[in-house]
Amino acid sequence: MNPIAFERLTHYYGDTKALDSLTLDVPAACVFALLGRNGAGKTTAIKCLLGFLAPTRGTARILGHDAAALPPEARGRIGYVAEGQRLVPWMRVRELVAYQRASFPSFDGALCASHLKRLGLPEKRRVFQLSRGMRAQLALALALAQRPEVLVLDDPAMGLDAVVRREFLDVMIDLIADEGRTVLFSSHILTDVERVADRVAILDKGVLRVNAPLDEVKRRVRRYHAHFVGEAPEPPPLKGLLRAHRRRSELVLTVVDGEGSVEPLCRELGARAVEPEPLGLEDLFVDFTAERGGAA
């Protein structure tokens, strides 16, 4: 059984549909990135998964349980860190650690102390005296100390500077090295995602557009630059076409599984040269969410 599963999950805020029949499984021991533009439905899906929101239709399951009726035993096996996560502001760091230790039977105090030392978090300082980056790192250290089977991260590094974000990501990578951990995370920082994700899903206006291993998506999607003498023609009809635009004498096509078909078709239209370009995750994300098209 997959530790996380969404089955036709649909959620409305009033008349606005935030999620549209999301069906998605997250395999065990996988680092799974849930991506989308602002308002795409990522946080709504995560809140339904953790039982913070009731779905309008469909179900979300985590560790074999319906998220709408998650028992305390299962909740203790789940770690959660969100952007700007609220921590008790008046507590000192060491007091907050003691509070978490009393709340979670699996809490590993030695592991937490190791993370705090590595991150340079002062145990005597009160939470409200910590910088935003320190609070984010503290929230992650507390979540990791639970030794969770599933860790859910909802854009936790948003707003952090590059140095602090890299430190945060290094801790995440250490977690990923631990056998058996399943990580579901959303992030707007796609370079971070590209460093750690095994698999990606892209939501666009509440609809699942991509669900595949990251390496497979990068292998199957290519951008082609077709160069013409004079003005480029209208884009040709192509199966798997994600995005097309003209730049004077150049026609730029982003295509799923276009190898072997794009160049001959462009040559028929009069292209003097066709150059394939492999794409990074950021370019892939833009082309999947900017316009309608095929899916990988």
C-alpha positions in Angstrom: 0.0 0.0 0.0 1.3 3.4 -0.9 1.7 5.7 2.2 -0.1 8.6 0.5 -3.0 8.3 -2.0 -5.5 10.8 -3.4 -8.6 9.3 -5.1 -10.7 11.8 -7.1 -10.1 14.4 -4.5 -12.2 17.5 -5.2 -12.5 20.6 -3.0 -14.4 23.8 -3.4 -14.1 27.2 -1.6 -17.6 28.5 -2.2 -18.1 28.4 -5.9 -14.4 28.2 -6.7 -13.0 24.7 -7.5 -9.5 24.4 -5.9 -9.0 20.7 -6.7 -10.6 18.8 -9.6 -10.7 15.0 -9.1 -7.1 14.6 -8.1 -6.0 11.0 -8.3 -2.4 10.4 -7.3 -0.3 7.9 -5.4 3.0 8.6 -3.6 5.2 5.5 -3.4 7.1 4.5 -0.2 10.6 5.8 0.2 10.1 8.4 -2.5 10.9 12.1 -2.5 7.8 13.4 -4.3 7.5 17.1 -5.3 4.0 18.6 -5.7 4.3 21.6 -7.9 2.0 24.3 -9.3 1.5 28.0 -9.6 -0.1 30.1 -6.8 -3.7 28.9 -6.5 -3.1 25.6 -8.3 -4.3 23.6 -5.3 -1.1 22.3 -3.7 -1.8 23.5 -0.2 -5.4 22.5 -0.4 -4.4 18.9 -1.3 -1.9 18.9 1.6 -4.5 20.2 4.1 -6.9 17.5 3.0 -4.2 14.9 3.3 -3.5 16.0 6.9 -7.2 16.2 7.9 -7.2 20.0 8.2 -9.8 20.3 5.4 -12.7 18.1 4.6 -12.9 17.3 0.9 -16.0 18.2 -1.1 -15.7 14.8 -2.8 -13.2 12.0 -3.0 -10.7 10.9 -0.4 -7.2 11.4 0.8 -5.4 8.5 2.5 -2.2 8.5 4.5 -0.5 5.5 6.1 -3.5 3.4 5.2 -6.1 5.7 7.0 -8.7 8.0 5.6 -7.3 11.5 6.3 -10.7 12.7 7.5 -10.5 10.3 10.4 -6.8 10.0 11.2 -6.1 8.3 14.5 -3.6 9.8 16.9 -1.3 6.8 16.5 -1.0 7.5 12.7 -0.7 11.2 13.2 2.4 10.6 15.4 4.1 8.9 12.5 3.7 12.0 10.3 6.0 15.0 10.3 4.7 18.3 9.0 6.5 21.6 8.2 4.8 24.6 6.5 5.9 28.0 5.4 6.0 30.3 8.4 5.0 27.4 10.7 3.6 28.7 14.0 5.7 27.8 17.0 5.0 28.8 20.6 6.6 32.2 20.5 7.3 32.7 24.3 9.0 29.3 24.7 12.7 28.9 24.7 14.1 26.5 22.1 14.9 23.9 24.8 11.4 24.2 26.3 9.8 23.7 22.9 12.0 20.6 22.4 10.9 19.2 25.8 7.3 19.9 24.9 7.6 18.0 21.6 9.4 15.1 23.4 6.4 14.8 25.7 4.0 14.9 22.8 5.5 12.3 20.5 6.6 8.9 21.9 9.0 8.3 19.0 10.7 11.7 19.6 14.5 11.3 19.4 16.1 13.8 21.7 19.6 13.0 20.7 18.8 13.4 17.0 17.1 16.8 17.7 20.1 18.0 19.8 22.4 17.0 16.9 20.3 19.0 14.4 20.2 22.0 16.7 23.9 22.0 17.1 24.5 21.6 13.4 22.2 24.4 12.6 23.6 26.7 15.3 20.2 27.2 17.0 20.6 28.7 20.5 18.7 26.5 23.0 18.3 29.4 25.5 16.8 31.8 23.1 13.0 32.3 22.9 11.3 31.5 19.6 10.2 35.0 18.9 13.8 36.1 19.1 14.8 33.8 16.3 15.1 34.9 12.7 12.7 33.6 10.1 15.4 31.2 8.8 16.1 29.9 12.3 12.4 29.3 12.9 12.1 27.3 9.7 15.2 25.2 10.6 13.8 24.7 14.2 10.5 23.5 12.8 12.3 21.0 10.5 14.6 19.8 13.3 11.5 19.1 15.5 9.7 17.3 12.7 12.8 15.1 11.9 13.2 14.2 15.6 9.8 12.5 15.5 11.5 10.0 13.0 8.4 10.2 10.9 7.5 7.6 8.3 6.0 10.3 6.2 7.3 13.9 6.1 5.0 16.6 4.5 6.7 19.9 3.7 4.5 22.8 2.3 6.9 25.4 0.9 8.9 25.5 4.2 11.8 27.4 2.7 9.7 30.2 1.1 11.2 33.6 1.9 14.5 32.3 3.1 17.7 33.7 1.6 19.9 31.5 -0.6 22.4 30.6 2.1 19.8 29.6 4.7 17.8 27.8 2.1 20.8 25.7 1.1 21.4 24.8 4.7 17.7 23.9 5.1 18.0 21.7 1.9 21.1 20.0 3.2 19.2 18.8 6.2 16.5 17.5 3.9 19.0 15.6 1.9 20.3 14.0 5.1 16.7 12.9 5.8 16.3 11.5 2.3 19.4 9.3 2.9 17.6 7.6 5.7 16.1 4.4 4.4 12.3 4.1 4.3 11.4 7.8 4.6 8.6 9.1 2.3 8.7 12.9 1.6 5.9 14.9 0.0 6.8 18.5 -0.5 5.7 21.5 -2.4 8.0 24.4 -3.3 8.2 27.4 -5.6 12.0 27.1 -5.8 12.4 24.7 -8.6 16.2 24.5 -8.4 15.7 23.0 -4.9 13.2 20.5 -6.2 15.5 19.5 -9.0 18.2 18.7 -6.4 16.2 16.3 -4.3 13.0 15.0 -6.1 12.6 11.5 -7.4 9.2 12.2 -8.9 7.1 15.3 -9.7 3.5 16.1 -10.1 2.3 19.4 -11.6 -1.1 20.8 -10.8 -2.6 23.5 -13.0 -5.8 25.2 -11.8 -6.6 22.2 -9.7 -6.0 19.6 -12.4 -3.2 17.1 -12.4 -1.1 17.7 -15.6 2.1 15.7 -14.9 2.9 12.7 -12.7 6.1 11.0 -13.5 9.7 10.4 -12.4 11.7 13.6 -12.8 14.3 12.0 -15.1 11.5 10.6 -17.3 9.8 14.0 -17.7 13.2 15.6 -18.6 13.9 12.9 -21.1 10.5 13.0 -22.8 10.0 16.7 -23.1 12.2 18.7 -25.5 12.1 22.3 -26.8 12.8 22.6 -30.5 14.1 25.7 -32.2 13.2 25.7 -35.9 15.0 28.4 -38.0 13.5 29.7 -41.2 14.5 32.1 -43.9 12.1 35.0 -43.5 9.1 34.9 -41.1 8.4 31.6 -39.3 5.2 29.8 -40.2 2.3 29.0 -37.9 3.0 26.0 -35.6 2.3 22.7 -37.3 -0.2 20.2 -35.8 1.8 18.0 -33.5 0.9 15.3 -31.1 2.1 16.1 -27.6 2.6 19.8 -28.3 2.8 21.7 -25.1 3.7 25.2 -26.2 4.5 27.0 -29.4 5.5 30.6 -30.2 7.2 32.5 -33.0 10.2 34.8 -32.8 10.4 36.4 -36.3 12.3 33.7 -38.2 12.3 31.2 -35.4 9.5 28.8 -34.4 9.9 27.4 -30.8 8.1 24.2 -30.0 7.9 22.3 -26.7 6.8 18.8 -27.3 6.3 15.6 -25.3 7.7 12.5 -27.1 8.6 14.5 -30.2 11.9 12.8 -31.0 11.9 11.6 -34.6 8.7 13.6 -35.6 9.4 17.3 -35.0 12.4 17.8 -37.2 11.0 16.1 -40.3 7.7 18.1 -40.0 9.6 21.4 -39.6 11.8 20.6 -42.5 8.7 20.0 -44.7 7.6 23.6 -43.7 10.9 24.9 -44.9 13.1 25.0 -41.8 16.8 25.3 -42.6 17.8 24.0 -39.2 16.1 22.4 -36.2 17.9 22.4 -32.8 16.6 20.3 -29.9 17.1 21.7 -26.4 16.9 19.6 -23.2 15.0 21.5 -20.5 15.6 22.0 -16.8 12.7 21.7 -14.4 11.9 25.4 -14.3 11.5 25.6 -18.1 9.4 22.4 -18.0 7.2 23.8 -15.3 6.6 27.0 -17.2 5.7 25.2 -20.4 3.3 22.8 -18.7 1.4 25.5 -16.8 1.6 28.5 -19.3 -0.8 26.9 -21.9 -2.9 23.9 -22.4 -1.4 20.9 -24.1 -0.5 17.3 -23.7 0.7 15.5 -20.6 3.6 13.3 -19.6 
